Amino acid sequence: MSSFFDLIFKFFYKYISYSFAIVFFSLLGAFFGAFYAYFFGSALIPEFTAENHPQVVLVFVITTALAAIGHSVEFGILSPLGFLGIRTDTKKLNANLKPNETIRHKDILELENLLNSIIDFPKENMYAAVRYASFVFISVSITHVIYKHPFYELSLIFIGWLAAVFVYGGFSYIISDYFTGAKRVEIKKVLSYRDVTIHKNHGIMSLKGKFIFLLVLILLSLSVLAVFISLGNASLIKISTFITMTFFEAVILIFMFFQSINLTLEQINESANSLASGGRGSLPILSIDKEFIQFAENFEKATREVGRIRENLQELVEAKTSELRNSLETVEFLKKQQDGDYFLTSLLIKPLSLNKTLGANVKTDFFIKQKKTFTFHGRENEIGGDICITRTVPLRGKDYTFFLNADAMGKSLQGAGGVLVLGAAVQSILERSLAVQAVKLLYAERWIKNAYQELHHIFESFDCSMLVSMVMGLIDDETGLVYYLNAEHPWSVLYRNGKAEFIKNNSELRKLGTPVKENSLEISTLQLQPGDVMVLGSDGRDDIEFVTETDFRKINHDEELFLHHVERGNGELKSIYHSILETGELTDDLSLMRISFKEHQTLPPRSIRKESYELMRKARSHIKENLLENAKLSLMEANKINPENQEILRALLRLLVRMKDYPLASEKFNTYIEEFPGDTDLIYLASFTYKQTKEYGKAIDMAERIRLRNPGHLPNLLHLVQLYLLVGNLPKAEKTLGLASFLTADSKRVDALRMQIEDIRKKVID
């Protein structure tokens, strides 16, 4: 059908005129309009026939013919005879758009005027259709009134006229729009090649408007058909004729509507392919519908931008390449600087993380794998926030093994900065312990407390921007008693007889640098047996990413998994590390420390000899009979036979205190505490004994040791207040009493001590 219409149009355009070809099809609209008016009138006014209204029908036929002739002449149907039309724009079109004559030679202004005239042509054709239809209606109305036909018929005629105008005008617009498309495209192509913006004007009807017109046309036809059938005043021939003509008209309009859309989409597709293939992507769009015109304008902007980019692509590529090269050089330079900083920091940390134990009983080893690795001068190094330190420290004539496993918060350089500060501070404390005599006389608990407080005050100055978790402690090389504290570090592990278990404590210490209360410091103790192994580790031991087949990360949250690694690795660090790697991938710095006590020795039996056992039995009998002196002699004899037996010595010391033989008890306590430093109960009893012998310094030291081990030991705190009062240290007495007041509801003893402090203060003031 498209080829049929195009052939007719080309025939008229080639041999007659451009406007004549369009007017010819527009006259079809006039015919369809008259057809609608006639059938509508016949349907609504059964008496409206040529016999009843001869004058009206005659005027209708004559004026319709005159309207068709006038419409044709106005738009240049007489162009072959030299009369180009009545309208100026029509004359211009017929004069310039001649067959066998190119338009490429015309100037831009002239082409733009022609394009605007063609764009306006459908609109002007529709307006002309409305004017000539109005002329027909006015003529028919005057005739109807002159011959005194009923006025109600005139209103029905008006309705029929509205239907005719709707069909005539819409048909003229769509026909003109369709057949002017090719010429619009031709002019647009010429202007496009001259780099002139061509998408400016659009028709008065949009795609939506055309669709509504077609829909109303179909509904109108159905309405007329319904009136025909309902009134029953039409023959079968009339109804068949109406349906045939309506179908023919609807097919023509629908075909042209969708054909126009199809051709426009083909143009868009061709232009897009051209642009994608490196062409100009010019889009001289056929349609003048508002939606397509707006799309064409945006497409033209896009093609101009693409063209600009293509023209400058080489320059842009070179410029971007140069920028990238400069950026890469800058990044490489900065990375070298960063790696240099990393290398320098790692060099500073190395001498701080050392294993300097000298004892034969306690052996230490550690393994560190930092997450961040870097290459500097061809050598691979690593840097991170984990550190391990071990060293032998002499205190009170005995050797202790100091150990520290710590994890500074932060990644790479930040963590390394924390390790650098911590390591330097710890080494300073250790060196001071070797050089200063007063430090060497400290008990292990006091030494750890002083070290912790010093480290905490250093990191507290960073205002919580640098925090460190750690496990720190001392091990009595002779007895294997471990004094330690845990500052929010993962629990240590005790590996004994092939079984691993956590060394748990009730410490509430937070990371170094976190504000803490004075009374929150608690030093825990653990008695190691020959063959025991302690394994310490940072949280990198638990932060393992499991290998899964999904894209989601699965991180380990089971802390007890590390116990299995220790058992599988038999307490050996490298075996433990490989066991961890078999489970998953490390996501954080990892540090492990191994501490063994008399690993290849067995626990010697401490059995009581038969004679000593008999003496112990006699002593118990004497105590029951309140023969304390006899019990004392029996226990002293048993002690001579078995001087290394702790049970005998404990019983003797308790009896001496009961008998108030404080001088002898004090002498015995000096030896017992050094040999069995883990017996907290006897240390408390020793403090009481030293108080009685007026060895207040020793008494205070013992009481302070207990306070560090068990801050909640109320009798010890009250005892310590009394000791400080005896030596005249009121500030410490008040401070210790304040701690005790939080632990007891019995205020009598506290009030009594408080009154005693007030009395002493008044005496000092007086």
Secondary structure, 3 states (H helix, E strand, C coil): CHHHHHHHHHHHHHHCCHHHHHHHHHHHHHHHHHHHHHHHHHHHCCCCCCCCCHHHHHHHHHHHHHHHHHHHHHCCCCHHHCCCCCCHHHHHHHHHCCCCCCCCCCCHHHHHHHHHHHHHHHHHHHHHHHHHHHHHHHHHHHHHHHCCCCHHHHHHHHHHHHHHHHHHHHHHHHHHHHHHHHHHHHHHHHHHHCCCCCCCCCCCCCHHHHHHHHHHHHHHHHHHHHHHHHHCCCCHHHHHHHHHHHHHHHHHHHHHHHHHHHHHHHHHHHHHHHHHCCCCCCCCCCCCCHHHHHHHHHHHHHHHHHHHHHHCHHHHHHHHHHHHHHHHHHHHHHHHHHHHHHHHHHHHHHHHCCEECCCCCEEEEEEEECCEEEEECCEEEEECCEEEEEEEEEECCEEEEEEEEEEECCCCHHHHHHHHHHHHHHHHHHHHHHHCHHHHCCCHHHHHHHHHHHHHHHHHCCCCCCCEEEEEEEEECCCCEEEEEEECCCCEEEEECCEEEEECCCCCCCCECCCCCHHHCCCEEEECCCCCEEEEECHHHCCEEECCCCCCCEECCCCCHHHHHHHHCCCCHHHHHHHHHHHEEECCCEEEEEEEECCCCCCCCCCCCHHHHHHHHHHHHHHHCCCHHHHHHHHHHHHHHCCCCHHHHHHHHHHHHHCCCHHHHHHHHHHHHHHCCCCHHHHHHHHHHHHHCCCHHHHHHHHHHHHHHCCCCHHHHHHHHHHHHHCCCHHHHHHHHHHHHCCCCCHHHHHHHHHHHHHHHHHHHC
